[in-house]
């Protein structure tokens, strides 16, 4: 699902991963992380997809890089990171990007008249 982001600049944390077979508590932890991240200062939203073969990409959006860094150090999130390394992922990468520009295509959207 698309999220609405503010005018740039803002930050995107891109988490690409390959899951191990089986759940092993993953879904419950993912739901808990969604509850927690929504309470974090500077959190703007998240977009996430996963293929049947286990490959997924999650992009979280943040007002400031310091907001994303604070989330990385949140105690329950630290536990989830450890469990991810030990049981849920065979591989992952994290990329941090500053969004400088944004444009979109949405043919059925209505936009306010600015003239």
DSSP file (Angstrom, degrees, kcal/mol; ACC not computed):
  #  RESIDUE AA STRUCTURE BP1 BP2  ACC     N-H-->O    O-->H-N    N-H-->O    O-->H-N    TCO  KAPPA ALPHA  PHI   PSI    X-CA   Y-CA   Z-CA
    1    1 A X              0   0    0      0, 0.0     2,-0.2     0, 0.0    47,-0.1   0.000 360.0 360.0 360.0 137.8    0.0    0.0    0.0
    2    2 A X        -     0   0    0     45,-0.1     2,-0.3     1,-0.0    44,-0.0  -0.490 360.0-153.3 -73.3 143.3    1.3    3.5   -0.8
    3    3 A X        -     0   0    0     -2,-0.2     2,-0.5    42,-0.1    42,-0.1  -0.846  18.6-116.0-111.8 157.0    1.8    5.9    2.0
    4    4 A X        -     0   0    0     -2,-0.3     2,-0.3    40,-0.2     0, 0.0  -0.805  34.3-167.5 -90.0 127.6    1.7    9.7    1.8
    5    5 A X        -     0   0    0     -2,-0.5     3,-0.1     1,-0.1     5,-0.0  -0.784  19.8-111.1-112.4 158.2    5.0   11.3    2.5
    6    6 A X        -     0   0    0     -2,-0.3    -1,-0.1     1,-0.2     2,-0.1  -0.163  53.6 -66.7 -76.1 177.6    5.8   15.0    3.2
    7    7 A X  S    S-     0   0    0      1,-0.1    -1,-0.2     2,-0.1    94,-0.1  -0.434  81.4 -69.5 -59.8 137.0    7.7   17.2    0.9
    8    8 A X  S    S+     0   0    0     -3,-0.1    92,-0.1    -2,-0.1     2,-0.1  -0.275  95.6  76.2 -63.4 158.2   11.3   16.1    0.7
    9    9 A X        +     0   0    0     90,-0.6     2,-0.3    54,-0.1    91,-0.2   0.405  66.5 121.6 -88.3 151.6   13.8   15.9    2.1
   10   10 A X  E     -A   99   0A   0     89,-0.9    89,-3.3    -2,-0.1     2,-0.3  -0.888  55.4 -98.2-153.8-179.6   13.1   12.9    4.3
   11   11 A X  E     -AB  98  62A   0     51,-3.3    51,-2.8    -2,-0.3     2,-0.4  -0.836  20.1-161.0-116.3 146.6   14.8    9.5    4.8
   12   12 A X  E     -AB  97  61A   0     85,-3.0    85,-2.8    -2,-0.3     2,-0.6  -0.992   4.8-159.2-123.2 128.4   14.0    6.0    3.5
   13   13 A X  E     -AB  96  60A   0     47,-3.0    47,-2.3    -2,-0.4     2,-0.7  -0.944  13.2-158.9-106.6 115.8   15.4    2.9    5.1
   14   14 A X  E     -AB  95  59A   0     81,-3.2    81,-2.4    -2,-0.6     2,-0.7  -0.861   7.9-172.2-104.5 114.1   15.3    0.0    2.6
   15   15 A X  E     -AB  94  58A   0     43,-3.3    43,-2.5    -2,-0.7     2,-0.4  -0.911   2.7-176.4-111.3 107.3   15.4   -3.4    4.1
   16   16 A X  E     +AB  93  57A   0     77,-2.2    77,-2.5    -2,-0.7     2,-0.3  -0.870  16.2 168.0-102.3 135.7   15.8   -6.3    1.5
   17   17 A X  E     -AB  92  56A   0     39,-2.6    39,-2.7    -2,-0.4     2,-0.5  -0.974  36.5-143.6-149.2 158.7   15.7   -9.8    3.0
   18   18 A X  E     -AB  91  55A   0     73,-2.6    72,-2.9    -2,-0.3    73,-1.1  -0.983  31.7-141.1-124.0 116.9   15.4  -13.5    2.2
   19   19 A X  E     -A   89   0A   0     35,-2.0    70,-0.3    -2,-0.5     2,-0.2  -0.366   8.6-123.8 -78.0 152.4   13.4  -15.4    4.8
   20   20 A X        -     0   0    0     68,-2.3    -1,-0.1     1,-0.1    67,-0.0  -0.534  46.0 -85.4 -81.0 160.1   14.1  -18.9    6.1
   21   21 A X  S    S+     0   0    0     -2,-0.2    -1,-0.1     3,-0.0    33,-0.0  -0.357  93.1  28.6 -65.6 149.6   11.3  -21.5    5.7
   22   22 A X  S    S-     0   0    0      1,-0.1    -2,-0.1    -3,-0.1     4,-0.0   0.103  83.0 -99.1  84.6 162.2    8.6  -21.5    8.4
   23   23 A X    >   +     0   0    0      3,-0.1     3,-2.0     2,-0.1    -3,-0.1   0.940  37.2 178.2 -85.5 -52.6    7.2  -18.8   10.7
   24   24 A X  T 3  S-     0   0    0      1,-0.3    64,-0.0     2,-0.1    -2,-0.0   0.820  83.8 -49.0  51.8  37.1    9.0  -19.4   14.0
   25   25 A X  T 3> S+     0   0    0     63,-0.0     4,-1.9     3,-0.0    -1,-0.3   0.493 107.2 126.7  85.8   3.4    7.3  -16.4   15.6
   26   26 A X  H <>  +     0   0    0     -3,-2.0     4,-2.9     1,-0.2     5,-0.2   0.935  69.2  49.2 -61.3 -49.8    8.0  -14.1   12.7
   27   27 A X  H  > S+     0   0    0      1,-0.2     4,-2.3     2,-0.2    -1,-0.2   0.904 111.1  49.5 -61.4 -43.3    4.5  -12.9   12.1
   28   28 A X  H  > S+     0   0    0      1,-0.2     4,-2.1     2,-0.2    -1,-0.2   0.911 113.6  46.7 -62.0 -41.5    3.8  -12.1   15.7
   29   29 A X  H  X S+     0   0    0     -4,-1.9     4,-2.8     2,-0.2    -2,-0.2   0.900 109.6  53.8 -68.4 -39.3    7.0  -10.1   16.0
   30   30 A X  H  X S+     0   0    0     -4,-2.9     4,-2.0     1,-0.2    -2,-0.2   0.912 109.6  48.4 -60.6 -42.1    6.3   -8.3   12.7
   31   31 A X  H  X S+     0   0    0     -4,-2.3     4,-1.9     2,-0.2    -1,-0.2   0.910 111.8  49.5 -64.6 -41.5    2.9   -7.2   14.1
   32   32 A X  H  X S+     0   0    0     -4,-2.1     4,-2.5     1,-0.2    -2,-0.2   0.907 108.9  52.2 -63.8 -41.5    4.5   -6.1   17.3
   33   33 A X  H  X S+     0   0    0     -4,-2.8     4,-3.1     1,-0.2     5,-0.2   0.889 107.4  52.8 -62.8 -38.4    7.2   -4.1   15.4
   34   34 A X  H  X S+     0   0    0     -4,-2.0     4,-1.4     2,-0.2    -1,-0.2   0.897 109.5  49.2 -64.2 -38.8    4.4   -2.3   13.4
   35   35 A X  H  < S+     0   0    0     -4,-1.9     4,-0.3     1,-0.2    -2,-0.2   0.939 116.6  42.2 -62.7 -45.9    2.7   -1.4   16.7
   36   36 A X  H >< S+     0   0    0     -4,-2.5     3,-1.8     1,-0.2     4,-0.4   0.916 109.8  54.3 -69.2 -44.6    5.9    0.0   18.1
   37   37 A X  H >< S+     0   0    0     -4,-3.1     3,-1.5     1,-0.3    -1,-0.2   0.837 100.0  62.2 -63.9 -31.2    7.3    1.8   15.1
   38   38 A X  T 3< S+     0   0    0     -4,-1.4    -1,-0.3     1,-0.3    -2,-0.2   0.684 102.2  52.8 -67.4 -15.5    4.0    3.8   14.7
   39   39 A X  T <  S+     0   0    0     -3,-1.8    -1,-0.3    -4,-0.3     2,-0.2   0.478  87.2 109.4 -93.4  -5.2    4.8    5.3   18.1
   40   40 A X  S X  S-     0   0    0     -3,-1.5     3,-1.7    -4,-0.4     2,-0.1  -0.508  77.7-107.9 -80.3 138.2    8.3    6.4   17.2
   41   41 A X  T 3  S+     0   0    0      1,-0.2    30,-0.1    -2,-0.2     3,-0.1  -0.389 102.4  14.2 -59.9 132.9    9.1   10.1   16.7
   42   42 A X  T 3  S+     0   0    0      1,-0.3    21,-2.7    20,-0.1     2,-0.3   0.411  84.7 144.5  83.6  -2.2    9.6   11.0   13.1
   43   43 A X  E <   +C   62   0A   0     -3,-1.7    -1,-0.3    19,-0.2    19,-0.2  -0.564  21.4 177.2 -73.1 129.3    8.1    7.8   11.6
   44   44 A X  E     -     0   0A   0     17,-3.0     2,-0.3     1,-0.4    18,-0.2   0.699  49.8 -75.6-105.3 -26.7    6.2    8.6    8.4
   45   45 A X  E     -C   61   0A   0     16,-1.0    16,-2.8   -42,-0.1    -1,-0.4  -0.896  38.0-109.0 151.1 179.9    5.1    5.1    7.3
   46   46 A X  E     -C   60   0A   0     -2,-0.3     2,-0.4    14,-0.2    14,-0.2  -0.997   9.6-162.5-146.6 145.4    6.1    1.8    5.7
   47   47 A X  E     +C   59   0A   0     12,-2.2    12,-3.2    -2,-0.3     2,-0.3  -0.998  23.1 174.0-126.5 133.6    5.6    0.0    2.4
   48   48 A X  E     +C   58   0A   0     -2,-0.4     2,-0.3    10,-0.2    10,-0.2  -0.999  13.3 173.8-147.9 140.8    6.4   -3.7    2.3
   49   49 A X  E     -C   57   0A   0      8,-2.2     8,-2.2    -2,-0.3     2,-0.4  -0.986   7.2-168.1-141.4 151.3    6.1   -6.7   -0.1
   50   50 A X  E     -C   56   0A   0     -2,-0.3     6,-0.3     6,-0.2     2,-0.1  -0.989  14.2-140.6-142.3 133.7    7.3  -10.3    0.1
   51   51 A X    >   -     0   0    0      4,-3.4     3,-1.8    -2,-0.4    -2,-0.0  -0.428  31.2-107.6 -84.0 163.6    7.4  -12.9   -2.7
   52   52 A X  T 3  S+     0   0    0      1,-0.3    -1,-0.1     2,-0.1     0, 0.0   0.780 117.5  64.1 -62.4 -27.6    6.5  -16.6   -2.2
   53   53 A X  T 3  S-     0   0    0      2,-0.1    -1,-0.3     1,-0.1     3,-0.1   0.485 122.6-103.4 -78.0   0.1   10.2  -17.5   -2.5
   54   54 A X  S <  S+     0   0    0     -3,-1.8   -35,-2.0     1,-0.3     2,-0.3   0.283  78.8 132.4 100.1 -10.4   10.8  -15.5    0.7
   55   55 A X  E     +B   18   0A   0    -37,-0.2    -4,-3.4    -5,-0.1    -1,-0.3  -0.602  30.8 168.4 -77.7 133.7   12.4  -12.4   -0.9
   56   56 A X  E     -BC  17  50A   0    -39,-2.7   -39,-2.6    -2,-0.3     2,-0.4  -0.970  27.5-153.9-143.5 159.0   11.0   -9.2    0.5
   57   57 A X  E     -BC  16  49A   0     -8,-2.2    -8,-2.2    -2,-0.3     2,-0.4  -0.997  10.6-176.3-133.3 129.9   11.6   -5.5    0.6
   58   58 A X  E     -BC  15  48A   0    -43,-2.5   -43,-3.3    -2,-0.4     2,-0.5  -0.995   4.9-167.4-124.4 128.5   10.4   -3.1    3.3
   59   59 A X  E     -BC  14  47A   0    -12,-3.2   -12,-2.2    -2,-0.4     2,-0.4  -0.965   3.3-168.7-117.6 118.2   10.9    0.6    3.0
   60   60 A X  E     -BC  13  46A   0    -47,-2.3   -47,-3.0    -2,-0.5     2,-0.4  -0.849  11.8-144.6-104.1 145.7   10.3    2.7    6.1
   61   61 A X  E     -BC  12  45A   0    -16,-2.8   -17,-3.0    -2,-0.4   -16,-1.0  -0.897  16.8-174.4-116.1 139.2   10.2    6.5    5.8
   62   62 A X  E     -BC  11  43A   0    -51,-2.8   -51,-3.3    -2,-0.4   -19,-0.2  -0.970  31.3-136.4-136.8 143.9   11.5    8.9    8.5
   63   63 A X  S    S+     0   0    0    -21,-2.7     2,-0.3    -2,-0.3    -1,-0.1   0.935  94.2  11.6 -62.1 -48.0   11.4   12.6    9.0
   64   64 A X  S >> S-     0   0    0    -22,-0.1     4,-1.3   -54,-0.1     3,-0.5  -0.923  72.3-121.2-131.4 154.4   15.1   12.7   10.0
   65   65 A X  H 3> S+     0   0    0     -2,-0.3     4,-2.3     1,-0.2     5,-0.2   0.869 114.0  60.6 -61.9 -35.8   17.9   10.2    9.9
   66   66 A X  H 3> S+     0   0    0      1,-0.2     4,-2.0     2,-0.2    -1,-0.2   0.830  99.7  56.3 -62.3 -31.1   18.2   10.6   13.7
   67   67 A X  H <> S+     0   0    0     -3,-0.5     4,-1.8     2,-0.2    -1,-0.2   0.922 108.8  46.0 -64.5 -44.1   14.6    9.3   14.0
   68   68 A X  H  X S+     0   0    0     -4,-1.3     4,-2.0     1,-0.2    -2,-0.2   0.882 111.1  52.5 -65.9 -38.7   15.5    6.1   12.1
   69   69 A X  H  X S+     0   0    0     -4,-2.3     4,-1.0     1,-0.2    -1,-0.2   0.875 107.1  52.5 -65.1 -37.1   18.7    5.7   14.2
   70   70 A X  H  < S+     0   0    0     -4,-2.0     3,-0.5     1,-0.2     4,-0.4   0.900 108.5  51.0 -64.8 -40.3   16.6    5.9   17.4
   71   71 A X  H >< S+     0   0    0     -4,-1.8     3,-1.4     1,-0.2    -2,-0.2   0.894 103.8  58.3 -62.6 -40.1   14.3    3.2   16.1
   72   72 A X  H 3< S+     0   0    0     -4,-2.0    -1,-0.2     1,-0.3    -2,-0.2   0.813 110.0  44.6 -59.4 -29.6   17.3    1.0   15.3
   73   73 A X  T 3< S+     0   0    0     -4,-1.0    -1,-0.3    -3,-0.5    -2,-0.2   0.399  80.0 125.6 -97.5   1.7   18.2    1.2   19.0
   74   74 A X    <>  -     0   0    0     -3,-1.4     4,-2.4    -4,-0.4     5,-0.2  -0.412  67.2-124.6 -63.2 136.2   14.7    0.6   20.5
   75   75 A X  H  > S+     0   0    0      1,-0.3     4,-1.6     2,-0.2    -1,-0.1   0.863 106.5  42.5 -59.1 -45.7   15.0   -2.3   22.9
   76   76 A X  H  > S+     0   0    0      1,-0.2     4,-2.1     2,-0.2    -1,-0.3   0.862 114.2  53.1 -69.8 -32.9   12.3   -4.6   21.4
   77   77 A X  H  > S+     0   0    0      2,-0.2     4,-2.4     1,-0.2    -2,-0.2   0.871 104.5  55.7 -68.2 -35.8   13.5   -3.8   17.9
   78   78 A X  H  X S+     0   0    0     -4,-2.4     4,-2.0     2,-0.2    -1,-0.2   0.905 107.8  49.2 -60.7 -40.9   17.0   -4.8   19.0
   79   79 A X  H  X S+     0   0    0     -4,-1.6     4,-2.6     2,-0.2     5,-0.2   0.924 110.1  50.6 -63.1 -44.6   15.6   -8.2   20.0
   80   80 A X  H  X S+     0   0    0     -4,-2.1     4,-2.4     1,-0.2    -2,-0.2   0.886 108.4  53.0 -60.7 -39.0   13.8   -8.6   16.7
   81   81 A X  H  X S+     0   0    0     -4,-2.4     4,-2.1     2,-0.2    -1,-0.2   0.920 110.0  47.8 -61.9 -43.5   17.1   -7.8   14.9
   82   82 A X  H  X S+     0   0    0     -4,-2.0     4,-2.2     1,-0.2    -2,-0.2   0.923 112.3  48.2 -64.2 -44.6   18.9  -10.5   16.8
   83   83 A X  H  X>S+     0   0    0     -4,-2.6     4,-3.1     1,-0.2     5,-1.3   0.876 109.0  55.7 -62.8 -36.9   16.1  -13.1   16.1
   84   84 A X  I  <>S+     0   0    0     -4,-2.4     5,-2.1    -5,-0.2    -2,-0.2   0.931 110.4  43.6 -60.0 -46.5   16.2  -12.0   12.5
   85   85 A X  I  <5S+     0   0    0     -4,-2.1    -2,-0.2     1,-0.2    -1,-0.2   0.876 121.3  40.7 -65.9 -37.4   19.9  -12.8   12.2
   86   86 A X  I  <5S-     0   0    0     -4,-2.2    -2,-0.2    -5,-0.2    -1,-0.2   0.783 136.5  -3.8 -86.6 -28.4   19.6  -16.1   14.2
   87   87 A X  I  <5S+     0   0    0     -4,-3.1    -3,-0.2    -5,-0.2    -2,-0.1   0.675 121.1  50.4-136.6 -28.6   16.3  -17.6   12.8
   88   88 A X  I   <S+     0   0    0     -5,-1.3   -68,-2.3    -4,-0.2     2,-0.4   0.735  99.2  49.9 -98.5 -22.5   14.3  -15.6   10.2
   89   89 A X  E   < -A   19   0A   0     -5,-2.1   -70,-0.2   -70,-0.3     3,-0.1  -0.936  41.5-171.7-124.3 139.8   16.7  -14.5    7.5
   90   90 A X  E    S-     0   0A   0    -72,-2.9     2,-0.3     1,-0.4   -71,-0.1   0.649  88.0  -3.7 -90.9 -21.1   19.3  -16.2    5.4
   91   91 A X  E     +A   18   0A   0    -73,-1.1   -73,-2.6     2,-0.0    -1,-0.4  -0.954  67.2 168.0-164.7 146.6   20.4  -12.8    4.1
   92   92 A X  E     -A   17   0A   0     -2,-0.3     2,-0.3   -75,-0.2   -75,-0.2  -0.985  12.9-160.0-155.5 162.3   19.5   -9.2    4.3
   93   93 A X  E     -A   16   0A   0    -77,-2.5   -77,-2.2    -2,-0.3     2,-0.5  -0.991   7.5-152.6-141.2 149.4   20.8   -5.7    3.5
   94   94 A X  E     -A   15   0A   0     -2,-0.3     2,-0.4   -79,-0.2   -79,-0.2  -0.987  11.7-172.9-123.0 128.3   19.8   -2.3    4.9
   95   95 A X  E     -A   14   0A   0    -81,-2.4   -81,-3.2    -2,-0.5     2,-0.5  -0.973  10.1-153.5-122.2 136.9   20.2    0.8    2.8
   96   96 A X  E     +A   13   0A   0     -2,-0.4     2,-0.4   -83,-0.2   -83,-0.2  -0.941  19.8 177.6-112.5 126.2   19.8    4.3    4.1
   97   97 A X  E     -A   12   0A   0    -85,-2.8   -85,-3.0    -2,-0.5     2,-0.6  -0.976  27.9-139.3-132.8 142.0   18.7    7.0    1.6
   98   98 A X  E     -A   11   0A   0     -2,-0.4     2,-0.6   -87,-0.2   -87,-0.2  -0.891  26.2-136.6 -94.9 121.7   17.9   10.7    1.8
   99   99 A X  E     +A   10   0A   0    -89,-3.3   -89,-0.9    -2,-0.6   -90,-0.6  -0.706  29.7 170.7 -82.7 117.9   14.9   11.4   -0.5
  100  100 A X        +     0   0    0     -2,-0.6     2,-0.3     1,-0.3    -1,-0.2   0.767  64.5  16.6 -96.4 -32.8   15.6   14.6   -2.4
  101  101 A X        -     0   0    0    -94,-0.1     2,-0.3     2,-0.0    -1,-0.3  -0.957  59.8-169.9-140.4 155.6   12.7   14.5   -4.9
  102  102 A X        +     0   0    0     -2,-0.3     2,-0.3    -3,-0.1   -94,-0.1  -0.985   9.6 166.0-147.3 138.0    9.5   12.7   -5.3
  103  103 A X        -     0   0    0     -2,-0.3     2,-0.3     2,-0.0    -2,-0.0  -0.975  11.7-169.5-146.0 159.2    7.0   12.5   -8.1
  104  104 A X        -     0   0    0     -2,-0.3     2,-0.5     2,-0.0    -2,-0.0  -0.939  20.6-136.2-146.9 162.2    4.0   10.2   -8.7
  105  105 A X        +     0   0    0     -2,-0.3     2,-0.2     0, 0.0    -2,-0.0  -0.996  32.5 152.5-122.3 123.4    1.5    9.0  -11.2
  106  106 A X    >   -     0   0    0     -2,-0.5     3,-1.6     3,-0.1    -2,-0.0  -0.691  20.2-170.3-150.9  91.0   -2.1    8.6  -10.0
  107  107 A X  T 3  S+     0   0    0      1,-0.3    -1,-0.1    -2,-0.2     0, 0.0   0.725  84.5  45.9 -63.1 -24.7   -4.6    9.1  -12.9
  108  108 A X  T 3  S+     0   0    0      2,-0.1    -1,-0.3     0, 0.0     2,-0.1   0.390  88.0 110.9-100.0   4.1   -7.7    9.1  -10.7
  109  109 A X    <   -     0   0    0     -3,-1.6     2,-0.4     1,-0.0    -3,-0.1  -0.444  58.0-141.9 -78.3 151.3   -6.5   11.5   -8.0
  110  110 A X        -     0   0    0     -2,-0.1     2,-0.4     0, 0.0    -2,-0.1  -0.943  15.8-164.7-111.5 137.1   -7.8   15.0   -7.6
  111  111 A X        -     0   0    0     -2,-0.4     3,-0.0     1,-0.0     2,-0.0  -0.908  27.9-100.2-120.7 146.7   -5.4   17.8   -6.7
  112  112 A X        -     0   0    0     -2,-0.4     2,-0.5     1,-0.1    -1,-0.0  -0.327  40.3-107.5 -64.5 146.8   -6.2   21.2   -5.4
  113  113 A X        +     0   0    0      1,-0.1    -1,-0.1     2,-0.1     0, 0.0  -0.651  36.6 179.4 -75.7 120.1   -6.2   24.0   -7.9
  114  114 A X              0   0    0     -2,-0.5    -1,-0.1     1,-0.2    -2,-0.1   0.308 360.0 360.0-105.6   7.7   -3.1   26.1   -7.1
  115  115 A X              0   0    0      0, 0.0    -1,-0.2     0, 0.0    -2,-0.1   0.500 360.0 360.0 -81.6 360.0   -3.5   28.7   -9.9
